[in-house]
Every structure is written in C-alpha cells, then in structure tokens.
Amino acid sequence: MSPILVAERITKRYGSNFALNNVSLEIPANSIYGLLGPNGAGKTTLIRIINQITYPDSGSVLFGGEPLLPHHVSMIGYLPEERGLYKSMKVGEQALYLAQLKGLSKTEAKRRLLYWFERLQIGDWWNKKIQELSKGMAQKIQFIVTVLHEPKLLIFDEPFSGFDPINANIIKEEILHLKEKGTSIIFSTHRMESVEEICEYIALLHNAEKILDGKLSEIKKQYKNNVFTVGMAVQKGEDVLRELSEHFQITSSSFDPEESQVAFEVKLPSPDTAPLLHHLSKKGTVNSFVETIPSANDIFIRTVQSKSIHE
Amino acid sequence: MNKLGLIIKREYLAKVRNKSFVIMTFLSPVLMVGMIVLIAYLTEINDREVRVLGVLNESVYYSKDFSSTESMSFVQFTDVSLEQAKDSVIGQNFYGLLYLPAGNSPEEVARGTLLYTKEAPVSGVVDRLDLIFRDRLRQQRLLDLGVTPAEFASIETDFQLKTETFEGERNLKGLNELKAFIGGGFGYLIMMFIIIYGGFVMRSVIEEKTSRIIEVIISSVKPFQLMMGKIIGTSLAGLTQFAIWIFSASLLLLAIMSFMGLETSAFETAGALPGGAGMNELSKMNSAGSEMQLYAIELMRIPWAMLIFFFMIYFVLGYLIYSSIYAAIGAAVDNETDTQQFIFPIILPLMLAIYVGFFSVFGNPHGPIAVGFSLFPLTSPIVMLMRLPGGLGEGGVPIWQLGLSIFLLLVTFIGIVWLAAKIYRVGILMYGKKPSYKELFKWLKY
C-alpha cells in the first residue's frame, strides 16, 4: 500500500537553531506510527508542518501522493499536546463549531456527535459548558472533536499526558478501533514505553535529526544483541554463577538461597544458544530462558551513544 | 458557510451572549443618564446655597447698592459697634461681615471697606462685591463729570461684529468650533470604540491561548482567518451595542419631546429651507430667534452624507489597524498583566489625536498641525473627521489631502495587518515566554 504521508528532506529553523534538519519520513497507510524522541527533538514542529500550522524552510510533504495543500486539513485530525476547549461555550455548540471548521455540514456533524456521545457515554452534556464538566469528561469531548470528521490521518501529540488511566485506556481502545477501520495514526511522545506496544513503525528524532526509523519488529531484531535472561533452580547458586562467569559474559545476576533459585543475564558472542544450554543443563534445572528484546528506549539510548562516538 | 463566516458568527455570539456584555449594554446608558442627572443635581444644590453677608455701613453712601440676589443676601446692621456686629455675624453663622467706615466720599469709604470672613472668601463673593463698588464709583465719577444716569444708560451698546465670506454668505460666531466639535464627536467615538473593542479582541485572543484551544483551531483554519474573524465578529458585536444605544436614545428623545410638548415643526421649517435661497432671506433678519435658526440651518448645511461616508471609511480602516495590533499583543503575551507595556504605545497616538484635535484643529482646522495629523495614519481617523465638517474642496479640506490621507491609511492598514498577522501566527503558539520588543521583531522573521 502506498504511504499516506511522505516528508522529504524537511528543514526548519527558528533563528539560528534547527528545529528540523533534513528529516525524511514515510508513514505507511493504515498503520500506527510512533514519532519518538526526547523533548525538543523536533516532533511537535514536524507535526505542525504536517498540519500546515507552520511551514518548512525547505523540503516537501506529500499527503496521499499529492503535495500537501490547505484542503487536506479536513482529512487530518490533530490532538495537540497543548489542548483545551472554550471554557464558557456549550459542549454541543463547541463540537459542532469545530467540526464545521473541519468542513462537515451541520446536520452531518450533529448526527456523528450523537453517535459518539452515546458510544463514550457522554449522554446529556450537550448544553453544559466545558467549565462545568469533570476533567475526564472534557478529555473525552476533546477526543471526539479530534476524530469526528473521520480523518484519514490522525495525529496525537503526547496523547496520554493529562488523561487519567481509565480514560487513557478508553482512548487507546478507540484508537485501535479506528485503526481497524482503516485510519492511519501518528503517535508522538517522549515517553517511549507508553506507545511501544501499539506502534508498528517508529521514527526516532534527536536534536532535530532523524536517527532511526522503520518497522519496530525489524528494528528490534536488528538491535538484538544476544542477551538472554535465565532462571535456574540450583543448590549452590554462588558456585554455579562463579563457574559460569568463567565461560560466559554474565552481565547481572542474583541468588535466592531460600528458593535455591538463580537468575542472571548473559550476553552471548553469537545468536547460537546451544553451547550455553548444553552447559546449563549439567548444572541444574533451567526454568526460564528468554531472549532480552531491547526497548525503544534502550534502542534510542544506544543509537544516540553510538552516534556521538562516531562523530 | 465558509470558515471565516463560522468564526465571525462564533465570535459575535460569544460576545453578545456574554453576561457582562448584556449588562453593560443596558446598564451603561442608565449609568450615563444617572451621572448627568447627579451632576446637574449637585450643581443645582451648589447654586442654591445662599450666602448671607452682614453689612455694617457707617457711611452715608451705598445704602441702596446691596440688593439680595439668588446666591447672596445682605443683612443690614444699624447702631452697633464693629465688634458687636462681628459677634453677631459669627453667632448667626453668616458667611461674613462687610464693614464700610464713615467717609467724605464714596471713594474714601470704598478704600476703607473691609470684608471679614471665617476663611478666605470664595472668588464669586469677592468678584460680586468688587463689581458693586466699581459700578457705584464709575457712576459717581460720571456724575462728577456731569453725565446723568439716563445719559449713561443710553451710552450702553451691545455690538457684535458681523462677518461674511466673499460669496456673501453670512458666517456665525463659533461655527468653526461647532463643526469641529461635531467632527470631534465622531473622532471620539472612533477612539472609544478602538480602545473598548480592541481590548475585547485582545482578551479574546488571550483566552484562546490560556484555554489551549488555539492549536486545535489553527489545525483547521489559517491563523490569519482566525484573527480577522475575531476582529470582525467582535466589532459587529460592538456595532450591535451602538445600534441598541442609538435606537433606545432616539426612542427616549422622542418620548421626552412628546412628553414636554416640544414643537418639532420649528426644526422642520428650518430644515426644509433650501440652502442658498433660504440663507439670503434669513440673513436679512437679525432677531435673536433667527440667530438660533441660522445655527440650525448651518447644521443642516454640514455635508452629513459625505461626513458619514468618510466616517465609515476612517472608522473601518482605523479600527482594523488598531485592533490587529491589539490581536498581535494578545498573541504575544500569556496573560493580561503582561499587556501593559504594549498597550501604552497604542493609546498614545489616539490620545495625541484627541488632544491635537481639541487644542489645534478647533481653532485652525486647516493649519499645518491639523493637516499633518490628518495625514499621519495613526491619528488621521480622528483628526481628519474633526476637519471634515467644514466641507470638502474649496474652503474646506482640499481633496488631495483627503485622498492622500486615505491612501496612507490604506497602505498602513495593509502593512500593519501583515505585521500583526505574523506576530499573531508565531505568538499564539508560544507559551511561557515574556516577550520583549526584540523578541517580537525576531518573530517577524520566522
């Protein structure tokens, strides 16, 4: 399938600082794409460029194969990091207004709103003002106005910050549901662990530059470094660990004498696990043997470190 | 409906439905009328106060000169000493005691006369007493020169110089001032509108920033659209308020006029007279009544249609220039307390325009200062309107000046809105920065 969004060599400066330096991305259609990086890496600037809130100094953006133009805003839904609603405006009126700004007709917007209000159990809040609502309720409404116009591309900037755990979970479920219905989704966050489990693709931004991107499973495969976590039942744990460390690179270990249980992490020189398993089987009963998959956070740190070593 | 229309509608409704707006719309005329009534009432009370002066006259003169008036009355003391009179005045809480010693002539008496009061007397009392003595002394001297009071009365004249233009039209005293005053009224209206509704625009921008909805909205519309929609919507709300006021004021006026049985026909006949012919006929009359009618006619002769047409132009352009600056300020700050440093430079030219208008344009509507300020775009909406009631073309504002003024205003309008939109676009997404002018200048380049 062709990508929903392509960013080509985007550069944006503020004064003499680069917010984005020659960043290229491809966002596959109907996928969940994680835009990851620490604060100030350039994520929000990139998202604002996609939303045509700011414009790049150089580079171009293609939306569904066409150059990005003002009419595309009706096909994009955006939940900004800095978000809110008019406090003294009524819920229904406000949602209608925002939907109409995205190009929906009033009647269509109303029909969809009623559907969403029922789906998220918002009920008879239509004539309440935002300032009278609980925070969780306002968050639901914020989500509804983001997705109401059924955009092809949804962008969430730090989606779960400010949401309480219950609402965060509801929103997560709704997002997955939208993805099943064919929407492409971009998640932008500096809390990498929060979206790792739902992202199929990721890009890592650091200091205005893209340092890594691709399919998450492939990246992880690539960054696997033959580290395994082993749990064993043995009588003399200390002796076993001492003996093992003469043959293998043990990076961390622990022994529980009461349960006669050792746990350790071992780094192998190659993906071949046979010599280790062969060795272990003579020492005791292996009750867990797991390959340690690096987290996005680990990958990020390693990439940044290796980059600064190379430079 | 297009997006700009939607924004205008929202901004308008948000403003008009606001409780404070509704309250202000209905309360401020009441407050205004109340204030006028209160001032009139207080002035009346002030005037009603009668000051009582004791008079101890030991001379043979001035016995008939101290007659009581509305604000002053005199109580004559006879056959008492000065000390007794003083005690009596203090005891009865009179305003003061006027003591005229004995003397051989009115002059001698006058020179010896003294006014005793508790505190330094108000100037009104002293002026009035001065006048009494001056009149009396003048009469005495004339009498000494052999002029009888009857002869003296016949000398009194009440002369006023008549003036005419070269075309033979009669000029009225104070007409220039009156015209400038009408123009000044329009100018003042513009200034008030800019300050009040510019402030509303600014607060509305700040509200969008603090409620963090701004980024949600500008992912759907252009910041420029939002800014213009906001300015237009807010000003429509302002015009609604003005319309309500004008409508209710004319209702009230009509009610008062019918209540008091005033003849409106007097104004109508004056209005119905066609300019030139009526003028000539009327100018032959010279009674006090026709004087009033002449003013009425002159007022009718002010080119109202032209004036209102240019009022609209200057109003729209002036308001747009200033309110886009207000919008930019609102975008640059995080809360209202930070706006002060930027507000003053905006209000300055407005104040300057009003002061220059009242001090310079009234006296000399076509002098160099008036011309200069009516060309300078930040003051021209106010100052030019003060000049325009004098007419356009010959004898009034030269057409080239009006044209140049509007041209400069237009150029400034485009330039300022462009600059303001740039600051606005960057500012609405900036949080937690206290902006300086240097910072704003940097934003222009983003």
Interface residues (C-beta under 8 A of the other chain):
Chain A: Y14 G15 R48 N51 Q52 I53 P70 V73 S74 I76 Y78 L79 P80 E82 R83 G84 L85 Y86 K87 S88 M89 Y97 L98 Q100 L101 K102 Q142 V145 T146
Chain B: M1 K3 L6 I7 R10 A14 N18 E207 E208 S211 R212 I213 I214 E215 V216 I217 I218 S219 S220 V221 K222 P223 L429 Y431 K442 K445 Y446
